[in-house]
Amino acid sequence: MAKDNQDLIPEQLFKLGDALAELRYRAEDAWCDLHRGRLEIPKMQSFSLVVGKARSLANVLMLEFRGKGRREKWQKLRDQIAEFEKAFRDAWCGLSREEALKATSRSSDPEFQFDCDLYLLSQSPLVTGPWGDLQSAIKVATMSIGAGLRACIQIGQLLSAEIHPTITGRQRTRLSGTERAYFAVNLNKRLQRDVKNLVGDFDYMTNVDFDLSQKSASGALDRIADLRERIPLLLTSPEKAPGYLGLVLDRRRCRIHRGDKVASLNGPTRWPVLICLARSRGDECSRKELEDAMGSKLKIGNPFMRLDRALSDLRAVLHPLGITIECRRGVGWYLKEISAPANKLS
């Protein structure tokens, strides 16, 4: 199925978050490099490439977001990325950095490398106005969109920041034990918070394993790298996501995928019922559970009739996908794959 620009927005938001986190890493790496004043060195070139990527993504998103002053906010973000780049380049060639490099270059002991980098960065645009202005622009732009889309950029930033750890972002610390503690507690807590917002718009993401709490630091890094590669693919192609009985529910686009088949589903009463049934993974959902899922949608008309109508409509939509809804009398409803008819002997 051809994808329009709106379909690509979640992936672009994730990639922008990823690029913004890498931007800080590339800036730190270039700032602490011993070279002086030559903008063509590889680390500055890497910094420039990431800046270009972030500006390009912000520009595309600016053109997609309309109304309620959103375009102006995303334009401000795009421009602020450029302003940070200029401020960083000017400071990188400046006298204060050169003097700081001379002061720290006398120490060649690796044990003091972290302290040298920390001292250098304390005088960089990463801890002064330009970086703070960029962070403010990111916050204003992302607050102009819904929680589900906002989670795309936040998760992109969070995962990329672990692949590209920085001192100013507090992923790089002096003590490895502190880094492991960060993995075990803070990172997983923040990730689960953002995932909760993500699945509000992208229900099919509930079947993706985001939990890092039981993993070692190295295991968590491997999982983060996998998620960083996989999430943008799923945001663009939800049919590739795992799902109960092969069903992938794409509520944002009003589509249900199963293998190479796609069905459209509209109506505010049907989606909550289907999501409730899918999340039960074969266990029966009682009438009360389904009515609770429908919530305020039941206030109009007869609740009993509205639920039965929703179930009937869902059966018709799911049948071409090879799925039906069955009822165990007195217990509840559940999803079931339609069995292939038995071959008859001639």
N, C-alpha and C positions, 0 to 999 in steps of 0.2 A: 504494500500500500504506500503510495507516494506521501511524503511528509511535507507539510507546509511550514512556514517560518515559526508559527506558534508552537508546533510540535517540537521544534529544536530549542526553544527558550530554556527549558530545564537543564539540558545538557550544557548550553552556553553559560548559564549561571554557575553550574558546577565548575566548569573549566576556568571561569573568571576567578572564582574563589581559589582554585588551585594555583592560578598564575599570580594572584596577589600575595599568597603565602611564599611562593618561590621568589617573588620580587624582593621580599625582605631578606631572604637567604642570599640571593645574588648580590644585593647591596652590601650586606655584611662581609661577604667573601671578598668583594672588590675593595671595600674600605680598609680591611686589615691586611691587604696585600702589600708587599714591600715596594712595589713599583711606585714611581712618583710621576704624576703629570702626563703620562702617555695614555690617551684614551683608547688607543687601538689594541691594548693588551687583551689577551683572551678573557680575563675575568670581567673587564668592562664591556667587552663585546657580548658576553653571556647576559650581563645585566641589561644591556640595550635590547637584546632579543626578547627577553621576558617583558620588558616595558612595552615593546611594540605589540606583543601578543595581548597583554592586558588592555591596552588602549583600543585595539581592534575589537575585542569582545565587548568592551563597554560601549563602543560606538554602535555596534550591531544591536545591542540591547536597548540603547537610547532610541533607536529608530522603531523598535517594536513596542515599547511601552508608551501608551498615549493616555491623555486625560489626567485630571487631578494634579497637574503640575509634575507628573512623573518624568516626562521627557527632560524637563529642565534639571531635575535632580540627577538623572543619569548622565546628562551632558556635563554637569558639574563634576561628577566622578571621573569621566573621561579626561576632562581638562586638568583635574587635580593630579592625575597620574603623570601627565606631561609636566606639570609644575614641579612635582617631586623629582622627576628625572633631571630637570634643569638645575634645581637647587642642589641635588646630589652631585652632579657633574662639576658644578662650580666649586663646591666644598671639597670635592675629591682632589682638585688641582690646587687647593688653597694652601696658604702658608701654615695655618694652625695644624693641619693634618701632617704636613711635612715635618714640622717640629716634633709632633707627637711620635711619628715614625722614628725619628732620630733618637728620641728618648728611650723608646722601647727596643730598638734594634741592638742595643748593647747586651741584652739578655738573650742568650741562645739556649738556655735550659728549658726543655719541653715542659717541665713541671710548672713553669711560670707563664706558659703560653696563654692559658685562659685569662690570667690577670692582665697580661699585655693587651689581649684583644678587648677585654672589658674596659680598660683605660682608653684605648683608641676609640671604641664605640661611644664612650661617654661624651665625646665631642663631635659626634656625627649627626647628620640630619635625621637619623633613625630614632634619636631620642630628643630631638628638638622640634620646632614648629612644623617643618614640611611633612614629616611622617604623621604627626598628630592631625594635621589638616586633611591628609589623605584618609586616615581612619574615620574622621568625622564625615567625610563625603561618602565613604562606604556605608556607614551606618544610616545616613539620611536616605540614600538611594535604596538600600535593602528594606528599610521600614516602609517604603512606598508600595511594596508588593505583598502578596499574601504569605501566610506562615509557611505553607508548603513549598512555594518557590523560594522563599527566603532561606529555608533549610537547605536547598540545593547549594547555594553559595557558601553557607556556613559549614556544611559537611566537606565541601571542596577545600575550604581553607584549613579545616581541622586536620584532615588526612594529609594534605600536602605539607603542613607545618611539621609533621612527624617525619616525613621523608626528607624535608629540608629544614632541619632543626637550627634554631638561632639562639643567640644569647639574649637579644632584646625581646624575643618572643617567649623566653624562659623554657624552651625545650632543651637547650644546652646548659648544663650546670657543671659545677666543679666536682660534684660527687655523683658517681654512677648509681649509688643507692637511691638518691633522690630522683634520678631519671626513672628507675624501675618503679618507684612509688607513684610517680606521675602517670605511668602507663596503667598501673593497677587501679587507681582511684579516679583522678581528675579527668583523664582522657576518656575513659569509658563512660563516666557520668555525663560529660558534655556531649559525647556522641549519642548516647541514648536519649538525651533531651532533644537533640536536633532530629533524630530519627522519628521520634514521636510526632513532631510537626510534619515531617516528610510524608509519613504514611497517611496523614489526613487528606492529602491530595493524590498520593500515589499508593493506593492500598496494596498493590502487588508487591511492594517492597517489604511487607510484613514477613514474607517467606525468605528474605535474605538474612543471613546470619551476620549481625553487626556486633555481637557480644565479644568483648576483648577481656572480660574479667577473669577468665580461667586460663589465660595464656601467659607464657613467659614474655619477657621483653622482646626477645628475638622472634618468638612466635607471633606476638602482636604486630611487630614490624612487617612480617610476611603477610599477615592478614590485611593490614592497612594497605600494603602495596597492591594486593589483589582487589580490595574494594575500590581503591583509587582508579584502577583500570576498568573495573566492571560496572560501577555505578553509572557513569555517563552513557555507556552502551545500553543499560536497562532504561534509563530515562528517555532515550530516543527510540528504543525498540523494546517495549514492555513485553512483547510476545516471547522474548528470550528469557524472561524471569521464571523461576520455579513457581508452581501453583498446585493446589490440591486438585487431584484428578486432571491435571494439566490445564486447569482454568486460570487465566490471568485477567484480573479485573482492573481495567484502566478507566476509572470513574471520571477522571479529568477530561478524557476524550470521548466518554460515553461508549466505550467499546469493551467487548469481552473476546479474548483470544483463547483458542485451544488448538495447538498445532498450527496448521496453515489455514485454519478457519477463523473467521471474524464475524461477530454479531454486534449489532448496535442496540443499546439499551438506554431509553430515556425515562423520565418520570421520577419524581422525588421519593415515592414510596417504594419503588422496586429495588433501588440500589442498597438501602440499608438492610433490607431483607436478604438479598443475595450475599452481601458482605458477611452478615451474621451466619448464614448457612455455610459459606466457604471457610470461615474461621473455625467453625466447629469441627471441621475435618472428619465428617462422617457421623459424629454424635448428633443425637436428635436435639433440635431447638424447640422448646415449648412455645405455645401460643404467647405466653407472657413475655418470653425473651424476644420474640420477633416483634411484638407490639411495642416493647420498650425500645427496640432498635429503630422503629419507625418514629417514635417520639411524638412531637407536635404535629406530625403529618396526619395523625389519627383524629385530630380534633374536629375535622370536618366530616360529617356523615357518620355512618354506622361503623365503628372500629372493626367489628367482626367481619362485615362484608368487605371492608377495604383491605384487610389482610388476605382474605381468600381471593380477592380480585388480583392482588399483587402476586400471589403464588401462582395463580392460573396464567397470568401474563408472563411470568418468568419461565414457566414450563414451555410455553410456546417459543420463547426466545432461545432457550437452552437446547431444545430438541435437535435442531440442525447441527449442534456441536457435539451431539452424542451424550448429553447429560439430561437427567430428569430430576424432579423433586418428588420423593416418596414420603408417605406419612405412616407412622406407626401409631395406630389408634390409641388415644389416651396418653401418649408420650410426647410426640412432636414430629417435626419434619427434618429431612436430611437429603443431601445431594447424593446421587447415585449414577454411575455410568450405565448407559443403556446397553444391555447385553445384545450381542449380535444374534440374529435368529438362527436356530439350529438348521443345519443342512438336511433337507428331506431326501430320502433315498428314492430314486425313480423306479 
